[in-house]
């Protein structure tokens, strides 16, 4: 596996920030980010369109494997040079319940987390610290699709 397509919700501030953070990390496995709402998903992965869910992170490998939810989060970490060891830990059977619970809490509350992030960004702008822009990372590269 040399490539992961990361399918994310472009209308979710938390999702966009996670995408931007992932894009900046050193990787063992390259990532291409595609908004689930984009036409590119229909063109590149027509068989997957009916299985898309904005409630879950979805990864598709260049070998055709599909990861959703908890497994997608673990695979994202596995692809990153600085987090591979953590992914192996979270994938262990003893951590399964904890990992599933954390992913469920984040996914279930992503709208309220996104709202809080937007409010934080707005208050930072009022104080002149408006340097957090979730939409500008990799705007001109293939990773910012």
N, C-alpha and C positions, 0 to 999 in steps of 0.2 A: 504494500500500500504506500503510495507516494503522494496522494492528494485526497483531501476531504472537501466536499461541498457543504458549507454551513448554511442551512436554511433558517432564516430568522424573521421575526415580525418587525417590519420597518416602522410600524406605527407605535411601537413600544420603546420608550426612552431607555429602560433598563436593557432591553435587547440590543439597541443600537450601541449603548456604552459597552456592553459585553463584547459585541462585534469589534468595536474600535480597539478595545483592550487586547483581544485575541490577535488582531491584525498586527499589533506592535511587538508581540512576543516572539522570541527566537523559537524556531520550530524544527522538529524532526520530520514532520509531515506537513506539506504545504496546505493552505486553506484558501478556498475561494468562497466569498460570502455572497449569497443571493437572497434577496427579500422573497419570502414566500408569496407575496402578493404580485410579484413581477411576472411578466410574460415569459421571461427567460426560463422559469421553472417548467412551464408548459412545453417549451421548445426542447430544453435539455433533458428533462425527465418526465415525459408525458405519462408514463405508467404510474408515477408517484402522485400525480395531481389529486386524485381522489382520496389519498391517504394523508394529505396535509392537514395539520392542526396548528393553529396559531398558539395553542396552549402549551405546546411542547417544542423544545429545541429538536431539530432533525438534522442529522448528518448523513451524507451519502458518500461512500468511498469510491475511488476510481475502479475498484473491483466489483462494485455493485451492491455492497453491503449497506443496509440502512440501519441507523441507530436513532432511537427516539428516547426522550425523557432522560432518565438516570444514565442509561448507557451512552447517550450522546454527550452528556456532561463529562463522563469519565473518559470518553474517547477524545474530547477536546483537550483535556488535561494530558492525556497520553501523547498527543501530537506535539505538546510543548516541551522544549528542552528543560525548562526550570520546574516543571510540574509532573513529569512522567512518574517519578517515585510516588507522588501523592496519588496519582491515578491507580497505581498498582495496589496501594493501601486501600483506597476506597472501593476497589473492585473485589476485595476479599470477602468471603462469605460472612465473616463476623461483623463487617461494616455495612452490610447490605441494608439493614433496617435503618441505620442512621443516614446513609447516603440517600435512600429513597425518601425519608422524611424531610431532609434538607431541600432536596430538589422539589418535592411536592410543595413545601412552604414557599419557596421562591416562585415557583410557577403559579401557585394559587394567589399569590399576593403581588404579582408583577405589575398590575395596573396601579395599585396604591404605592408601590415602590417607585414606579415611573413618575407618578404625580409628585412624590416627595423630591425626587431628583430634579424635576422641572422647577419646583418651588425653590430648591436650593440654588439652582443655576440662576434663577431670576433674582434672588436676594444677593447673590455674588455680583451680578451685573449692576445692581443698585449701588454697591460699595466700590465699583470700579475694578473688580476682579473677574471680569467676564472672559476668562480664558479657557473655559471648558465648553467645547463645541462638539456635540456628539455626531454631527453630520459631516465633518470635514476631513476625517482620516481616510486616506487612500481614495480620495475623490476621483483622481485621474488614473488610478491603476486598475488592473483587472480584478483586484481583490475587493474593490468597492462597488461591485455590480449591484 
